[in-house]
Amino acid sequence: MNLFGVMDISASALQAERVRAEVVAANMANSETTRTADGGPYRRQHVVFQQVGGDGFADSLLGSGASSGLASGTGLTGSAPAPGGVEVAGVLSDQGAPLERYDPTHPDAGPDGYVAYPDINPLTEMVDLMGATRSYGLNATAVQAEKNMVTSSLEILK
């Protein structure tokens, strides 16, 4: 892994967690949406992450050897991407059945008086949002820690 590989990995995680938080916000905003462009109620969205590059954490450790990124020629100007990281593989719609509530006065009520609402639990969404926020904060802290280490290293060289 090169000198700035940790920043690359944390930056990819920051982007992925931002998408996750946006999807959770969309789920919360549409928790009462009974009609979409598709004609049915809003479907809860799920974010799926996948690993970027490399074959895994153990392979990254075994492949790194004892050389630093700058010594191996893949430092600041190197073109080899750092193994690891995460990306959004996709955003999937929940295929579960919608919740049925009896409200014959609702404009989207069926002939039996039931309205199909999204199966979105605000508690579950808040837990997902807290997880995304916490992961985002931890990755931002990792970037700041690496910046401090690089700064300290440069101070030692003076």
C-alpha positions as CSV (number, residue, x, y, z in Angstrom):
1,M,0.0,0.0,0.0
2,N,1.3,3.4,-0.8
3,L,1.7,6.4,1.5
4,F,-1.7,7.7,0.8
5,G,-3.5,4.4,0.4
6,V,-5.3,4.9,3.8
7,M,-6.7,8.2,2.6
8,D,-7.9,6.5,-0.6
9,I,-9.6,3.8,1.3
10,S,-11.2,6.3,3.8
11,A,-12.3,8.5,1.0
12,S,-14.1,5.7,-0.7
13,A,-15.8,4.8,2.5
14,L,-16.8,8.5,3.0
15,Q,-18.5,8.5,-0.4
16,A,-20.2,5.2,0.2
17,E,-21.6,6.3,3.6
18,R,-22.8,9.6,2.1
19,V,-24.9,7.6,-0.4
20,R,-26.2,5.4,2.4
21,A,-27.2,8.4,4.4
22,E,-29.0,9.9,1.4
23,V,-30.9,6.7,0.8
24,V,-32.0,6.6,4.4
25,A,-33.2,10.2,4.2
26,A,-35.1,9.4,1.0
27,N,-36.7,6.4,2.8
28,M,-37.8,8.6,5.7
29,A,-39.1,11.3,3.4
30,N,-41.2,8.8,1.5
31,S,-42.5,6.8,4.4
32,E,-46.1,7.9,3.7
33,T,-45.9,8.0,-0.1
34,T,-48.8,5.9,-1.4
35,R,-48.4,6.6,-5.1
36,T,-45.2,6.8,-7.2
37,A,-44.5,7.0,-10.9
38,D,-44.7,3.2,-11.0
39,G,-48.2,3.4,-9.7
40,G,-47.7,1.7,-6.3
41,P,-46.4,2.8,-2.9
42,Y,-42.8,3.8,-2.4
43,R,-40.5,0.9,-1.9
44,R,-37.8,1.1,0.8
45,Q,-34.3,1.3,-0.7
46,H,-31.2,-0.6,0.5
47,V,-27.6,0.3,-0.3
48,V,-25.3,-2.6,-1.2
49,F,-21.5,-2.1,-0.7
50,Q,-18.7,-4.1,-2.3
51,Q,-15.0,-4.2,-1.9
52,V,-12.8,-2.3,-4.4
53,G,-9.6,-3.9,-5.7
54,G,-7.5,-6.6,-4.1
55,D,-8.7,-10.0,-2.9
56,G,-9.2,-9.1,0.7
57,F,-7.6,-7.7,3.8
58,A,-5.2,-10.6,4.4
59,D,-4.0,-10.5,0.8
60,S,-3.4,-6.7,1.1
61,L,-1.2,-7.3,4.2
62,L,0.7,-10.2,2.5
63,G,1.2,-8.3,-0.7
64,S,2.4,-5.1,0.9
65,G,5.7,-6.4,2.1
66,A,7.9,-4.0,4.0
67,S,8.2,-1.4,1.3
68,S,6.5,2.0,1.6
69,G,4.5,3.5,-1.2
70,L,7.1,6.1,-2.1
71,A,10.0,3.5,-2.1
72,S,8.1,1.3,-4.5
73,G,7.3,4.1,-6.9
74,T,3.5,4.3,-6.3
75,G,3.4,7.3,-4.0
76,L,2.0,10.6,-4.8
77,T,2.4,10.3,-8.5
78,G,2.0,6.5,-8.8
79,S,-0.9,5.2,-10.9
80,A,-1.4,2.0,-9.0
81,P,-4.6,2.2,-6.9
82,A,-4.5,1.1,-3.3
83,P,-6.1,-2.2,-2.7
84,G,-9.1,-2.1,-0.4
85,G,-11.8,0.4,-0.1
86,V,-15.5,0.2,-0.7
87,E,-18.0,1.3,-3.3
88,V,-21.7,1.3,-3.8
89,A,-22.6,-1.9,-5.8
90,G,-26.2,-0.8,-6.1
91,V,-29.3,0.5,-4.5
92,L,-32.0,-2.2,-4.3
93,S,-35.7,-1.8,-3.8
94,D,-37.3,-3.8,-1.0
95,Q,-39.6,-6.4,-2.5
96,G,-41.7,-7.0,0.6
97,A,-45.4,-6.5,0.7
98,P,-46.6,-3.0,1.5
99,L,-48.6,-2.3,4.7
100,E,-52.4,-2.1,4.2
101,R,-54.3,0.4,6.3
102,Y,-58.0,0.9,6.2
103,D,-58.9,4.5,5.1
104,P,-61.8,4.6,2.6
105,T,-61.5,8.4,2.3
106,H,-58.0,8.3,1.0
107,P,-57.7,9.0,-2.8
108,D,-55.5,5.9,-3.3
109,A,-57.8,3.6,-1.4
110,G,-58.8,0.4,-3.3
111,P,-62.4,-0.7,-3.7
112,D,-62.2,-2.4,-0.3
113,G,-61.1,0.8,1.4
114,Y,-57.5,-0.2,2.1
115,V,-54.5,1.9,1.2
116,A,-51.1,0.4,0.5
117,Y,-48.3,2.3,2.4
118,P,-44.6,1.7,2.3
119,D,-43.2,-0.8,4.8
120,I,-40.8,1.6,6.3
121,N,-40.0,1.6,10.0
122,P,-38.7,4.9,11.3
123,L,-36.8,3.2,14.1
124,T,-34.9,1.0,11.6
125,E,-34.2,4.0,9.4
126,M,-32.8,6.0,12.3
127,V,-30.5,3.1,13.3
128,D,-29.2,2.9,9.7
129,L,-28.7,6.7,9.7
130,M,-26.8,6.5,13.0
131,G,-24.6,3.8,11.6
132,A,-23.9,5.7,8.5
133,T,-23.1,8.9,10.5
134,R,-20.8,7.0,12.8
135,S,-19.0,5.3,10.0
136,Y,-18.6,8.6,8.2
137,G,-17.2,10.2,11.3
138,L,-14.7,7.4,11.9
139,N,-13.4,7.6,8.4
140,A,-13.1,11.4,8.6
141,T,-11.1,10.8,11.8
142,A,-8.8,8.3,10.0
143,V,-8.1,10.8,7.3
144,Q,-7.3,13.5,9.8
145,A,-5.0,11.1,11.7
146,E,-3.1,10.2,8.6
147,K,-2.8,13.9,7.7
148,N,-1.3,14.5,11.2
149,M,1.1,11.6,10.7
150,V,2.3,12.9,7.3
151,T,2.7,16.4,8.8
152,S,4.7,15.0,11.7
153,S,6.9,13.0,9.4
154,L,7.6,16.2,7.4
155,E,8.5,18.0,10.6
156,I,11.0,15.3,11.5
157,L,12.7,15.7,8.1
158,K,13.3,19.5,8.6
